[in-house]
Amino acid sequence: MRLLVVGAGSTGGYFGGRLAAAGRDVTFLVRPARAAKLRETGLRIVSPHGDATLAPKVVTPDALAETYDAVLLTVKAYQLAAAMEDFAPAIGPDGMILPVLNGMRHMELLAQRFSPGNVVGCALKVSTTLDEDGRVVQLSPMQELAYGELDSALTPRMRALDEFMQAAAIGARLSSAIRREMWEKWTLLAALGAINCLMRGAIGEIEACPGGAAFALQLLGEVVAIVAAVGVAPSDGFLAGARAVLTEKGSPLASSMYRDLQGGKPIEAEAIVGDMLRRGAKAGINAPLLSAAYVCLSVYRSRIDAGR
Ligand SMILES: NC(=O)c1ccc[n+]([C@@H]2O[C@H](COP(=O)([O-])OP(=O)(O)OC[C@H]3O[C@@H](n4cnc5c(N)ncnc54)[C@H](OP(=O)(O)O)[C@@H]3O)[C@@H](O)[C@H]2O)c1
């Protein structure tokens, strides 16, 4: 199997790098500036699971001519439209696209641009970032890459993908309920991102304020009501865990969207909060706290767009 990793940023660099280091056939599709950096320094991973430096196989969009068995898509939501055009030559009739993006909108866009049969489910749990020198830094030991056919079928291509992924210790896991896992992940991220960004604090800071825990639970309740109406309702076990995580005393937990917002960087607010809210509105669900978070994020985004 040959894998094309689209983007050698924090997630693509980490998972693709680990698979390449384990001897798998991995090529990175990168834009010219990242290609130049990788040629100069190699792909460098700094991680609690061990550091690594490797010379990755890279291709730039202008030189991409052949198809691959699978594409691990690791761009940000706001980079998706351009990326789809760039990696299109890599997708043949049976090619699999595994997107690590959050939310569900990208699944629809990929199915429209390619074919529904090209898109497989994927849910990623990890905390990685790129440092100022372009190194991939894994911020905590947590790592889990779940994947599966959207209809849960155990197809030959999915078995082959799983065999490929098992070469490296990256928490790779074939899931028989990937659609539910993706909705659950989005539920938690939408709630966490909205809670952090609206209140400008980590979970423990918010919990410590009068009404903080009740606010967090109310916001989670709004997201769960939307997801139950338009997606796949979360399991009881997941919900109990989400309630505990979002109200944990002293927790430093904050979403990467909140970290990006604090750092003045672009955010994935549309994919994580805006799209959830629009789906809820279509289903007639009232979500006042989530709406307030979206307004707050949209004000920030318009400042970023205006360069302020
Ligand atoms: N980081 C995490 O811990 C984490 C965890 C779970 C899920 N996710 C999700 O994973 C996705 C990726 O996040 P990330 O942290 O890996 O972002 P990232 O570090 O910003 O990496 C994205 C990479 O994609 C590259 N890229 C964008 N458009 C491209 C194109 N057309 N062709 C080739 N490369 C392209 C960018 O390269 P340039 O330098 O050329 O811009 C950048 O290096 C996001 O949707 C995020 O929400 C992240």
The ligand as an SDF file (V2000), in Angstrom:
LIG
                    3D

 48 52  0  0  0  0  0  0  0  0999 V2000
   -3.1370   19.2870   16.0760 N   0  0  0  0  0  0  0  0  0  0  0  0
   -3.9200   18.4910   16.7520 C   0  0  0  0  0  0  0  0  0  0  0  0
   -3.6220   18.1590   17.9000 O   0  0  0  0  0  0  0  0  0  0  0  0
   -5.1870   17.9520   16.1340 C   0  0  0  0  0  0  0  0  0  0  0  0
   -5.8820   16.9100   16.7670 C   0  0  0  0  0  0  0  0  0  0  0  0
   -7.0200   16.3810   16.1610 C   0  0  0  0  0  0  0  0  0  0  0  0
   -7.4610   16.9070   14.9540 C   0  0  0  0  0  0  0  0  0  0  0  0
   -6.7650   17.9540   14.3630 N   0  0  0  0  0  0  0  0  0  0  0  0
   -7.2600   18.4740   13.1040 C   0  0  0  0  0  0  0  0  0  0  0  0
   -6.3310   18.1140   12.1050 O   0  0  0  0  0  0  0  0  0  0  0  0
   -6.3120   19.0960   11.0580 C   0  0  0  0  0  0  0  0  0  0  0  0
   -4.8820   19.4910   10.7980 C   0  0  0  0  0  0  0  0  0  0  0  0
   -4.3580   20.0910   11.9690 O   0  0  0  0  0  0  0  0  0  0  0  0
   -2.8050   20.3270   12.1650 P   0  0  0  0  0  0  0  0  0  0  0  0
   -2.5990   20.6520   13.5930 O   0  0  0  0  0  0  0  0  0  0  0  0
   -2.0120   19.2260   11.5450 O   0  0  0  0  0  0  0  0  0  0  0  0
   -2.6010   21.6650   11.2900 O   0  0  0  0  0  0  0  0  0  0  0  0
   -1.2300   22.2990   10.7970 P   0  0  0  0  0  0  0  0  0  0  0  0
   -0.1200   21.9770   11.7440 O   0  0  0  0  0  0  0  0  0  0  0  0
   -1.5270   23.7270   10.4900 O   0  0  0  0  0  0  0  0  0  0  0  0
   -0.9270   21.5130    9.4540 O   0  0  0  0  0  0  0  0  0  0  0  0
   -1.6600   21.6860    8.2850 C   0  0  0  0  0  0  0  0  0  0  0  0
   -0.6640   21.5670    7.1580 C   0  0  0  0  0  0  0  0  0  0  0  0
   -1.3710   21.4540    5.9450 O   0  0  0  0  0  0  0  0  0  0  0  0
   -0.5720   22.0690    4.9770 C   0  0  0  0  0  0  0  0  0  0  0  0
   -1.3580   22.3960    3.7990 N   0  0  0  0  0  0  0  0  0  0  0  0
   -2.4330   23.2200    3.7150 C   0  0  0  0  0  0  0  0  0  0  0  0
   -2.9100   23.2470    2.4660 N   0  0  0  0  0  0  0  0  0  0  0  0
   -2.1200   22.4130    1.7540 C   0  0  0  0  0  0  0  0  0  0  0  0
   -2.0930   22.0330    0.3820 C   0  0  0  0  0  0  0  0  0  0  0  0
   -2.9920   22.5180   -0.4970 N   0  0  0  0  0  0  0  0  0  0  0  0
   -1.1440   21.1540   -0.0230 N   0  0  0  0  0  0  0  0  0  0  0  0
   -0.2280   20.6700    0.8430 C   0  0  0  0  0  0  0  0  0  0  0  0
   -0.1870   21.0060    2.1610 N   0  0  0  0  0  0  0  0  0  0  0  0
   -1.1300   21.8590    2.5950 C   0  0  0  0  0  0  0  0  0  0  0  0
   -0.0230   23.2920    5.6630 C   0  0  0  0  0  0  0  0  0  0  0  0
    1.1570   23.6350    4.9910 O   0  0  0  0  0  0  0  0  0  0  0  0
    1.6220   25.1150    4.6060 P   0  0  0  0  0  0  0  0  0  0  0  0
    2.8420   25.3050    5.4690 O   0  0  0  0  0  0  0  0  0  0  0  0
    1.9330   25.0390    3.1770 O   0  0  0  0  0  0  0  0  0  0  0  0
    0.4920   26.0530    4.9540 O   0  0  0  0  0  0  0  0  0  0  0  0
    0.2530   22.7680    7.0520 C   0  0  0  0  0  0  0  0  0  0  0  0
    1.5860   22.3330    7.1950 O   0  0  0  0  0  0  0  0  0  0  0  0
   -7.1930   20.2580   11.5630 C   0  0  0  0  0  0  0  0  0  0  0  0
   -8.4560   20.2000   10.9510 O   0  0  0  0  0  0  0  0  0  0  0  0
   -7.3050   19.9960   13.0640 C   0  0  0  0  0  0  0  0  0  0  0  0
   -8.5040   20.4670   13.6250 O   0  0  0  0  0  0  0  0  0  0  0  0
   -5.6430   18.4680   14.9280 C   0  0  0  0  0  0  0  0  0  0  0  0
  1  2  1  0
  2  3  2  0
  2  4  1  0
  4  5  1  0
  4 48  2  0
  5  6  2  0
  6  7  1  0
  7  8  2  0
  8  9  1  0
  8 48  1  0
  9 10  1  0
  9 46  1  0
 10 11  1  0
 11 12  1  0
 11 44  1  0
 12 13  1  0
 13 14  1  0
 14 15  2  0
 14 16  1  0
 14 17  1  0
 17 18  1  0
 18 19  2  0
 18 20  1  0
 18 21  1  0
 21 22  1  0
 22 23  1  0
 23 24  1  0
 23 42  1  0
 24 25  1  0
 25 26  1  0
 25 36  1  0
 26 27  1  0
 26 35  1  0
 27 28  2  0
 28 29  1  0
 29 30  1  0
 29 35  2  0
 30 31  1  0
 30 32  2  0
 32 33  1  0
 33 34  2  0
 34 35  1  0
 36 37  1  0
 36 42  1  0
 37 38  1  0
 38 39  2  0
 38 40  1  0
 38 41  1  0
 42 43  1  0
 44 45  1  0
 44 46  1  0
 46 47  1  0
M  CHG  2   8   1  16  -1
M  END
$$$$
